[in-house]
Amino acid sequence: MRGVTLDCADPQTLAGFYGALTGMRELFSTDEFVALTDDSGCDLGFQRVDGYRAPQWPGQDVPQQFHLDFRADDLDAMEELALELGAAKPDHQPGDGRWRVLLD
């Protein structure tokens, strides 16, 4: 796989969030699309979609299309960073503490 692209309302903002969270750097940017890259060979893209509606979780009024799973040596520190960067933590947390669900 070469990359994954996420639909969104604001590519620059979402790419900034994920770049700060993951350490990935900007490869390409326009008003409509931003690509982040690192040395793994798999890029992460963000594509503007007019009328985009963010998924709701755990409800399904606007169903999720995708989720990203990250490995962290310190789960609490990664969660704290994500929240500082603007992520939201929903009340519903499955997994008995083995992972955290955060919304971008």
C-alpha distances in whole Angstrom, upper triangle without the diagonal:
4,6,8,12,15,18,21,25,24,21,23,25,21,19,23,23,19,20,23,21,18,20,17,19,19,17,18,21,23,25,22,19,18,15,15,13,14,14,11,8,7,9,11,13,16,18,22,23,27,28,25,27,25,24,27,27,28,30,28,30,27,25,21,18,16,16,15,16,17,19,22,25,27,26,30,29,25,27,30,28,26,29,30,28,28,27,29,29,30,33,32,30,29,28,31,30,27,25,26,25,25,24,23
4,7,10,14,17,20,23,22,19,21,22,20,17,20,21,17,17,21,20,17,18,15,16,16,13,15,17,20,22,20,16,15,12,12,10,12,12,10,6,5,6,9,11,14,16,20,21,25,27,24,26,25,25,28,28,29,31,30,31,28,25,22,19,17,17,15,17,17,19,22,25,28,27,30,29,25,27,29,27,25,28,29,26,27,26,28,30,31,34,33,31,30,30,33,31,29,26,26,25,25,24,23
4,7,10,13,16,19,19,16,17,19,16,14,17,18,14,15,18,17,15,16,13,14,14,12,13,15,17,19,17,13,12,9,9,9,11,12,10,8,5,4,6,7,11,13,17,18,22,24,21,22,21,21,24,24,26,28,26,28,24,22,19,16,14,14,13,15,15,18,21,24,26,25,27,26,23,24,27,24,22,25,26,23,24,22,25,26,27,31,30,28,28,27,31,29,27,24,24,22,22,21,19
4,7,10,13,16,16,14,16,17,14,12,16,16,13,14,18,16,15,16,13,15,14,14,14,15,17,18,16,12,12,9,10,11,13,15,13,11,8,6,5,6,9,10,14,15,19,21,18,19,17,17,21,21,23,24,23,24,21,19,15,12,10,11,10,13,14,17,20,24,25,24,26,25,22,22,25,23,20,23,24,21,21,20,22,23,24,28,26,25,25,25,28,27,25,22,21,20,19,18,16
4,7,10,13,13,10,13,14,12,11,14,15,12,14,17,17,16,17,14,15,14,13,13,13,14,15,12,9,9,8,10,12,15,17,16,14,11,8,6,4,5,7,10,12,15,17,14,16,15,16,19,20,22,23,22,22,19,17,14,12,10,12,11,15,16,20,22,26,27,25,27,26,22,23,25,23,20,22,24,20,20,19,21,23,24,27,26,26,26,26,30,28,27,23,22,20,19,17,15
4,6,10,11,9,12,13,9,10,13,13,11,14,17,16,16,18,15,16,15,15,15,14,15,15,12,10,10,10,12,14,17,20,18,17,14,11,8,6,5,6,9,10,13,14,11,12,11,12,15,17,19,20,18,19,15,14,12,9,8,10,10,14,16,19,22,25,26,24,26,25,21,21,23,21,18,20,22,18,18,16,18,20,21,24,23,23,24,25,28,27,25,22,20,18,16,14,12
4,7,9,8,12,12,10,11,15,15,14,16,19,18,19,21,18,19,17,17,16,15,14,13,10,9,11,12,14,17,20,23,22,21,17,14,11,9,6,5,6,6,10,11,8,10,9,11,15,17,19,19,18,17,14,13,12,10,10,12,13,17,19,23,25,29,29,27,28,27,24,23,25,23,20,21,23,19,18,17,19,21,21,25,24,24,25,27,30,29,28,24,22,19,17,14,12
4,6,6,10,10,8,10,13,13,13,15,17,17,18,20,18,19,17,18,16,14,14,12,10,10,11,13,15,18,21,24,23,23,19,16,13,10,7,6,5,6,8,9,6,8,7,10,14,16,19,19,18,17,13,14,12,12,12,13,14,18,20,23,25,29,28,26,27,26,23,22,23,21,18,19,20,17,15,15,16,19,20,23,23,24,25,27,30,29,28,24,22,19,16,13,10
4,7,9,9,9,11,13,13,15,17,19,19,20,22,20,20,18,19,17,15,14,11,9,10,12,15,17,20,24,27,26,26,22,19,16,13,9,8,5,6,7,7,6,8,8,12,15,18,21,20,19,18,15,16,15,15,15,17,18,21,23,26,28,31,31,28,29,28,25,23,24,23,19,20,21,17,15,16,17,20,21,24,25,26,27,29,32,31,31,27,24,21,18,15,12
4,6,6,6,9,10,11,13,14,16,17,18,19,18,17,15,17,15,12,11,8,8,9,10,13,14,18,21,25,25,24,21,18,14,12,8,8,6,8,10,11,9,11,11,15,17,20,23,23,22,21,18,19,18,17,17,18,18,21,22,26,26,30,29,27,28,26,23,22,23,21,18,19,19,15,14,15,17,20,22,25,26,27,29,30,33,31,31,27,24,21,18,15,12
4,6,5,6,8,10,11,12,14,15,16,17,15,14,12,13,11,9,9,7,7,6,6,9,11,15,18,21,21,21,18,14,11,8,5,6,6,9,12,14,11,14,13,16,19,21,24,24,24,23,20,20,18,17,16,17,16,20,20,24,25,28,28,26,27,25,22,22,23,20,17,19,19,15,15,15,18,21,23,26,27,27,29,30,33,31,30,26,24,21,19,16,12
4,6,5,6,9,10,10,12,14,15,15,14,12,10,12,11,8,8,7,9,8,6,10,11,14,17,21,22,21,19,15,12,10,8,9,9,13,15,16,15,17,16,19,21,23,26,27,26,26,23,23,21,20,19,19,18,21,21,24,24,28,27,26,26,24,22,22,22,19,17,18,18,14,14,15,18,22,24,28,28,28,30,31,34,31,31,27,25,23,19,17,13
4,5,5,6,9,10,11,12,14,15,14,14,12,15,14,12,12,11,12,11,10,12,12,16,18,22,23,23,20,17,14,12,9,11,11,14,15,16,14,15,14,17,19,21,23,24,25,24,21,22,20,19,18,18,17,20,19,23,23,26,25,24,24,22,19,19,19,16,14,15,14,11,10,12,15,18,20,24,25,25,28,29,31,29,29,25,22,20,16,14,10
4,5,5,6,8,10,11,12,14,12,13,12,14,14,12,13,12,12,11,9,11,11,14,17,20,20,20,17,14,11,10,7,10,10,13,15,16,13,14,12,14,17,18,21,22,22,22,19,19,16,16,15,14,13,16,16,20,20,23,23,21,22,20,17,17,18,15,12,14,14,10,10,10,13,16,18,22,23,23,25,26,28,26,26,22,19,17,14,11,8
4,5,5,6,8,10,10,11,9,9,8,11,11,10,12,12,12,9,7,8,7,11,13,17,17,17,15,11,8,8,6,10,11,14,17,19,16,17,15,17,20,21,24,25,25,25,22,22,19,18,16,15,14,16,16,19,20,23,23,21,22,20,17,18,18,15,13,15,15,12,12,13,16,19,21,25,26,25,26,27,30,27,26,23,21,19,16,14,10
4,6,5,6,8,10,10,10,9,9,12,13,11,13,13,14,12,9,10,9,12,14,18,19,19,17,14,12,11,10,13,14,17,19,21,18,19,17,19,21,22,25,27,27,27,24,24,21,21,19,17,16,18,17,19,19,22,22,21,21,19,16,17,17,13,12,14,13,9,11,12,16,19,21,25,26,25,27,28,30,27,27,23,21,20,16,15,11
4,6,5,6,9,10,10,11,12,15,16,14,16,16,16,14,12,13,11,14,15,19,19,20,18,15,12,12,11,14,15,18,20,21,18,18,15,17,19,19,22,24,24,25,22,22,19,19,17,15,13,15,14,17,17,20,19,18,18,16,13,13,13,10,8,10,10,6,7,8,12,15,18,21,22,22,24,24,26,24,23,20,17,16,13,11,8
4,5,5,6,8,8,9,10,13,14,14,17,17,17,14,11,11,8,11,12,16,15,16,14,12,9,10,10,14,15,18,21,22,18,19,16,17,19,19,22,24,24,25,22,21,18,17,15,13,11,12,11,14,14,18,18,16,17,16,12,13,14,11,9,12,12,9,10,10,14,16,18,22,22,21,23,23,25,23,22,18,16,15,12,12,9
4,5,5,5,5,6,8,11,13,13,16,17,17,14,11,10,7,9,10,13,14,15,14,11,9,11,11,15,17,20,23,24,21,22,19,21,23,23,25,28,28,29,26,25,22,21,18,16,14,15,13,15,15,18,18,18,19,16,13,15,16,12,11,14,13,10,13,13,17,19,22,25,26,24,26,26,28,25,24,21,19,18,16,15,12
4,6,5,7,9,11,14,16,16,19,19,20,17,14,14,11,12,12,16,17,18,17,15,13,14,14,18,19,22,25,26,23,23,21,22,23,23,26,28,29,30,27,26,23,23,20,18,15,16,14,15,14,17,16,16,17,14,11,13,13,9,9,12,10,8,11,12,15,18,21,24,25,24,26,26,27,24,23,20,18,18,15,15,12
4,6,8,11,13,16,18,18,21,21,21,19,16,15,12,13,13,16,16,18,16,14,13,15,15,18,20,23,25,26,23,23,19,20,21,21,23,25,26,28,25,24,21,21,18,15,12,12,10,12,11,14,13,13,13,11,8,10,10,7,6,10,10,8,10,10,14,15,18,21,22,20,22,22,23,20,19,16,15,15,12,13,11
4,5,9,12,14,17,18,21,22,21,18,15,13,10,10,9,12,12,14,13,12,11,13,15,18,21,23,26,27,24,24,21,22,23,22,24,27,28,29,26,25,21,21,17,15,12,12,9,10,10,13,14,13,15,13,10,12,13,10,10,13,14,11,14,13,17,18,21,24,24,22,23,22,24,21,20,17,16,16,14,15,13
4,6,10,13,15,17,20,21,22,19,15,13,9,9,8,11,12,14,13,12,12,14,16,19,22,25,28,29,26,27,24,25,26,26,28,31,31,32,29,28,25,24,21,18,15,15,12,13,13,15,16,16,18,15,12,15,15,12,12,16,15,13,16,16,20,21,24,27,28,26,27,26,28,25,23,20,20,20,18,18,16
4,7,9,12,14,17,19,19,16,12,10,6,5,5,9,10,11,10,9,9,11,13,17,19,22,26,27,24,25,23,24,26,26,28,30,31,32,28,27,24,22,19,18,14,15,13,15,15,17,19,19,20,18,15,17,18,15,14,18,17,15,17,17,21,22,25,29,29,27,28,27,29,26,25,22,21,21,19,19,16
4,6,9,11,15,17,17,14,10,8,5,5,6,10,12,12,12,10,10,11,13,16,19,22,25,27,25,26,24,26,28,28,31,33,33,34,30,29,26,24,22,20,17,19,17,18,19,21,22,22,24,21,18,20,21,17,17,20,19,16,18,19,23,25,28,31,32,30,31,31,33,30,28,25,24,24,22,21,18
4,6,7,11,13,14,11,7,6,4,6,9,12,14,14,13,10,10,10,11,14,16,20,23,25,23,25,23,25,28,28,31,33,32,33,29,29,25,24,21,21,18,20,19,21,22,24,25,25,26,24,21,23,23,19,18,21,20,17,19,20,24,26,29,32,33,31,33,33,35,32,31,27,26,25,23,22,18
4,7,11,14,14,11,8,5,5,6,9,12,13,12,12,9,10,9,12,14,17,20,23,26,24,26,25,26,29,30,33,34,34,34,30,30,27,24,22,22,20,22,21,23,24,26,28,28,29,27,24,26,26,23,22,25,24,21,22,23,26,29,31,35,35,34,34,34,37,34,33,30,29,27,25,24,21
4,7,11,11,8,6,5,7,9,12,15,17,15,14,10,11,9,10,12,14,18,20,23,22,24,23,26,29,30,33,34,33,33,29,29,26,24,22,23,21,23,23,25,26,29,30,30,31,29,26,27,28,25,23,26,25,21,23,24,27,30,32,35,36,35,36,36,39,36,35,31,30,28,26,24,21
4,7,8,6,4,6,9,12,15,18,19,18,17,13,12,10,9,10,12,15,18,21,19,22,22,24,27,29,32,33,32,31,28,28,25,23,22,23,21,24,24,26,27,30,31,30,31,29,26,27,28,24,22,25,24,20,21,22,25,28,30,34,35,34,35,36,39,36,35,32,30,28,25,23,20
4,5,5,6,9,12,15,19,22,23,21,19,16,14,11,10,10,10,13,15,18,18,21,21,24,27,29,32,33,31,31,27,28,26,24,23,24,23,26,26,29,30,33,34,33,34,32,29,29,30,26,25,26,26,22,22,24,26,30,31,35,36,35,37,38,41,38,37,34,32,30,27,24,21
4,6,8,12,14,18,21,25,25,24,22,18,16,13,10,9,8,11,12,15,15,18,19,22,25,28,31,31,30,29,25,26,24,23,23,24,23,27,27,30,31,34,34,33,34,32,29,29,29,26,24,25,25,21,21,22,25,28,30,34,34,34,36,37,40,38,37,34,31,29,26,23,19
4,7,11,14,17,21,24,24,22,20,16,14,11,8,6,5,8,10,13,13,16,17,20,23,26,29,29,27,26,23,23,22,20,20,21,21,25,26,29,30,34,34,33,33,32,29,29,29,27,24,26,26,22,21,22,24,28,29,32,33,33,34,36,39,37,36,32,30,27,25,22,18
4,7,10,13,17,20,20,19,16,13,11,7,6,5,6,10,12,16,14,17,17,20,23,25,28,28,27,26,23,23,21,19,18,19,19,22,23,26,27,31,31,30,31,29,26,26,28,25,22,24,24,20,20,21,23,26,28,32,32,31,32,34,36,35,33,30,28,26,23,20,17
4,7,10,14,17,18,16,14,10,8,6,5,7,9,13,16,18,16,19,18,20,23,25,28,29,28,28,24,24,21,19,18,18,17,20,20,23,24,28,28,27,28,27,23,24,25,22,20,22,22,18,19,19,22,25,27,31,31,30,31,32,35,33,31,28,26,24,22,19,16
4,7,10,14,14,12,10,7,6,4,6,9,12,15,18,21,19,21,20,21,24,26,28,29,28,29,25,24,21,19,17,17,16,18,18,21,22,26,27,26,27,26,22,23,25,21,19,22,22,19,20,20,23,25,27,31,31,30,31,31,34,32,30,27,25,24,22,20,17
4,7,11,11,11,9,6,5,6,9,12,15,18,21,23,21,22,21,22,25,25,28,29,29,30,26,25,22,20,17,17,15,17,16,18,19,22,23,23,25,22,19,21,22,19,17,20,20,17,18,18,22,24,26,30,30,28,29,29,32,29,28,24,23,22,20,19,16
4,7,8,7,7,5,6,9,12,15,18,21,25,27,24,26,24,25,27,28,30,32,31,32,29,27,24,22,19,18,15,17,15,17,19,21,23,23,25,23,20,22,23,20,19,22,22,19,21,21,24,26,28,32,31,30,30,30,32,30,28,25,24,24,22,21,19
4,6,7,7,7,9,12,15,18,22,25,28,30,27,28,26,27,29,29,31,33,33,34,31,29,26,24,21,19,16,17,15,16,17,19,21,21,24,21,18,21,23,19,19,22,22,20,22,22,25,26,29,32,32,30,30,29,32,29,27,24,24,24,22,23,20
4,6,8,9,12,15,18,22,25,28,31,33,30,32,29,30,32,32,33,36,35,37,34,32,28,26,23,21,18,18,16,16,18,19,22,23,25,23,20,23,25,22,22,25,25,23,25,25,28,29,32,35,34,32,32,30,33,30,27,25,26,26,25,25,23
4,6,8,11,14,18,21,24,27,31,32,29,30,28,28,30,29,31,33,33,35,32,29,26,24,20,19,16,15,14,14,16,18,21,21,24,23,20,23,25,22,21,25,25,23,25,24,27,28,30,33,32,30,29,28,30,28,25,23,24,24,23,24,22
4,6,10,13,17,19,23,25,29,31,28,29,27,28,30,30,32,34,33,35,31,29,26,23,20,19,16,17,16,17,19,22,24,24,27,26,23,25,27,24,23,27,28,25,27,26,29,30,32,35,34,31,31,30,33,31,28,25,26,26,25,25,23
4,7,10,14,16,20,22,26,28,25,26,24,24,27,26,28,30,29,31,28,25,22,19,16,16,13,14,14,16,18,21,23,23,26,24,21,23,25,23,21,25,25,23,24,23,26,27,28,31,30,28,28,27,30,28,26,23,23,23,22,22,20
4,6,10,13,17,19,23,25,22,23,22,22,25,25,27,29,28,30,26,24,21,18,16,15,13,15,14,17,19,22,24,23,26,24,21,22,24,21,20,23,24,20,22,21,24,25,27,31,30,28,28,28,31,29,27,24,23,22,21,20,18
4,7,10,14,16,20,21,18,20,18,19,22,22,24,26,25,26,23,21,18,15,13,13,11,13,13,16,18,21,23,22,24,22,19,20,22,19,17,20,21,18,19,18,20,22,24,27,27,25,26,26,29,27,25,22,21,19,18,17,14
4,7,10,13,16,18,16,18,16,18,21,22,24,26,24,25,21,20,17,15,13,14,13,16,16,19,21,25,26,24,26,25,21,22,24,21,18,21,22,18,19,18,21,23,25,28,28,27,27,28,31,29,28,24,23,21,19,17,14
4,7,10,13,15,12,14,13,15,19,20,23,24,23,23,19,18,16,14,13,14,13,17,17,21,23,26,27,25,26,25,22,22,23,21,18,20,21,17,17,16,19,21,23,27,26,26,27,28,31,29,28,24,23,20,18,16,12
4,6,10,12,10,13,13,15,19,21,24,24,22,22,18,18,16,14,14,16,16,20,21,24,26,30,30,28,30,29,25,25,26,24,21,23,24,20,19,19,21,24,25,28,28,28,29,30,33,32,31,27,25,23,20,18,15
4,7,9,8,11,12,15,18,21,24,24,22,21,17,18,17,15,16,18,18,22,23,27,29,32,32,30,31,30,27,26,27,25,22,23,24,20,19,19,21,24,25,28,28,29,30,32,35,33,33,29,27,24,21,18,15
4,6,5,9,11,14,17,20,23,22,20,19,15,16,16,14,15,18,19,23,25,29,30,34,34,32,33,32,29,28,29,27,24,25,26,23,21,20,22,24,25,28,28,29,30,32,35,34,33,30,27,24,22,18,16
4,5,9,12,15,18,21,24,23,21,19,16,18,18,17,18,21,23,26,28,32,33,37,37,34,35,34,31,30,31,29,26,26,27,24,22,22,23,26,26,29,29,31,32,34,37,36,36,32,30,26,24,20,18
4,6,10,13,15,19,21,20,18,16,13,15,16,16,18,20,22,26,28,32,33,37,37,34,34,34,31,29,31,29,26,26,27,24,22,21,22,24,24,27,27,29,30,33,35,35,35,31,29,25,23,19,17
4,6,9,12,16,18,17,16,14,10,12,13,12,14,16,19,22,24,28,30,33,33,30,31,31,27,26,27,26,22,23,24,21,19,18,19,21,21,24,24,25,27,29,32,31,31,27,25,21,19,16,14
4,6,9,13,15,14,12,10,7,10,10,11,13,15,18,21,24,27,29,32,32,29,29,29,26,24,26,25,21,21,23,21,18,17,16,18,18,21,21,22,24,26,29,29,29,25,23,19,17,13,13
4,7,10,12,12,11,10,7,9,8,10,11,12,15,18,20,24,25,29,28,25,25,26,23,21,22,21,18,18,20,18,15,13,13,15,14,17,17,19,20,23,26,25,25,22,19,15,13,10,9
4,7,9,9,8,8,5,5,5,8,9,10,14,16,19,23,24,28,27,24,24,25,22,20,22,22,18,18,21,19,16,14,13,14,13,16,15,16,17,20,23,23,23,20,17,13,12,9,10
4,6,6,6,7,5,6,7,10,12,12,15,17,20,23,25,28,27,23,24,25,22,19,22,22,18,18,21,19,16,14,12,12,10,13,12,14,15,19,21,21,22,19,16,12,12,9,11
3,5,7,9,8,8,7,11,11,11,14,15,18,21,22,26,24,21,21,23,20,18,20,21,17,17,20,19,17,13,11,10,8,10,9,10,12,15,17,18,18,16,13,9,10,8,11
4,7,9,10,9,9,12,13,12,15,16,19,22,23,26,25,21,22,24,21,19,21,22,19,18,22,22,19,16,13,11,8,9,7,9,10,14,16,17,18,15,13,10,11,11,14
4,6,8,7,9,13,14,15,18,19,22,25,27,30,29,25,25,27,25,22,24,25,22,21,25,24,21,18,15,14,11,12,10,13,14,17,19,20,21,19,17,14,14,13,16
4,5,4,7,11,13,14,18,20,23,26,28,31,31,27,28,29,27,24,27,27,24,23,27,25,22,20,17,17,14,15,14,16,16,19,22,23,23,21,19,16,16,14,17
4,6,9,12,15,17,20,23,26,29,31,34,33,29,30,31,29,26,28,29,25,24,27,26,23,20,18,18,16,17,16,19,19,23,25,26,27,24,22,18,18,16,17
4,7,9,12,14,17,20,23,27,28,32,31,28,29,30,27,24,27,27,23,23,25,24,21,18,17,18,15,18,17,19,19,22,25,26,26,23,21,17,16,14,15
4,6,9,11,15,18,21,24,26,30,30,26,27,29,25,23,26,26,22,22,26,24,21,18,17,17,15,17,16,17,17,20,23,24,23,21,19,15,15,13,15
4,6,8,11,14,17,21,23,27,26,23,24,26,22,20,23,23,19,20,23,21,19,16,15,16,14,17,15,16,16,18,21,21,21,18,16,13,13,11,12
4,7,11,14,17,21,23,27,27,24,26,27,23,22,25,24,20,22,25,22,21,18,18,18,17,20,18,18,18,20,23,23,22,19,18,15,15,13,13
4,7,10,13,17,20,23,24,21,23,24,20,19,22,21,18,20,22,20,19,16,16,17,16,19,18,17,17,18,21,21,20,17,16,13,13,11,12
4,7,10,13,16,20,20,17,19,20,16,16,19,18,15,17,20,18,17,14,14,14,14,17,16,14,14,15,19,18,16,13,12,10,10,9,10
4,7,10,13,17,17,15,17,18,14,14,17,16,13,16,18,16,16,13,15,15,16,19,17,16,15,15,19,17,15,12,11,10,10,10,10
4,7,10,13,14,12,15,16,12,12,16,15,13,16,18,17,17,14,16,15,16,19,17,14,14,13,16,14,12,9,10,9,10,12,13
4,6,10,11,10,13,13,9,11,14,13,11,15,17,16,17,14,16,15,17,20,19,16,16,15,17,15,12,9,10,11,11,13,13
4,7,9,8,12,12,9,11,14,14,13,16,18,18,19,17,18,17,20,21,20,17,17,15,17,14,11,9,11,13,14,16,17
4,5,5,9,8,7,9,12,11,12,15,16,16,18,16,18,17,19,21,21,17,18,16,17,13,11,10,11,13,14,17,17
4,6,9,9,8,11,13,13,14,17,18,19,21,19,21,19,22,23,23,20,20,17,18,14,12,12,13,16,17,20,21
4,6,5,6,9,10,11,12,14,16,17,19,17,18,17,20,21,21,18,19,17,16,13,12,11,12,15,15,19,19
4,6,5,6,9,10,11,12,14,15,17,14,15,14,16,17,17,14,15,13,13,10,9,8,8,11,12,15,17
4,6,5,6,9,10,11,12,14,16,14,14,13,16,16,17,14,16,15,14,10,11,10,9,12,12,16,17
4,5,5,6,9,10,10,12,14,13,15,14,17,19,20,17,19,18,18,14,14,13,12,14,13,16,17
4,5,5,6,9,10,11,13,11,13,13,16,18,18,16,17,17,17,14,13,11,10,12,11,13,14
4,5,5,6,9,10,11,9,10,9,12,14,15,13,15,15,15,12,12,10,8,9,8,11,12
4,6,5,6,9,10,9,11,10,14,16,17,16,18,18,18,15,16,13,11,12,11,13,13
4,5,5,6,9,9,11,12,16,18,20,18,20,20,21,17,18,15,13,14,11,13,12
4,5,5,6,5,8,9,13,16,17,16,18,19,20,17,17,14,11,11,8,9,9
4,5,5,5,6,8,11,14,16,15,18,19,20,17,18,15,12,11,8,9,9
4,5,7,9,11,15,17,20,19,22,23,23,20,21,18,15,15,12,12,11
4,6,9,12,16,19,20,20,22,23,24,21,22,18,16,15,11,11,9
4,7,10,13,16,18,18,21,22,24,21,22,18,15,14,10,9,7
4,7,10,13,15,14,17,19,20,18,19,15,12,10,6,5,5
4,6,10,12,12,15,17,19,17,18,15,11,9,6,5,7
4,7,8,8,12,14,15,13,15,12,8,7,5,6,9
4,5,7,10,13,14,14,16,13,9,7,7,7,11
4,6,10,13,13,13,15,14,11,9,10,11,15
4,6,10,11,11,14,12,10,8,10,12,15
4,7,8,8,10,8,7,6,9,12,15
4,6,7,9,8,8,8,11,14,17
4,5,5,6,8,9,13,16,19
4,6,8,9,11,15,18,21
4,5,7,10,13,16,19
4,7,10,13,17,20
4,7,10,13,16
4,6,10,13
4,7,10
4,7
4
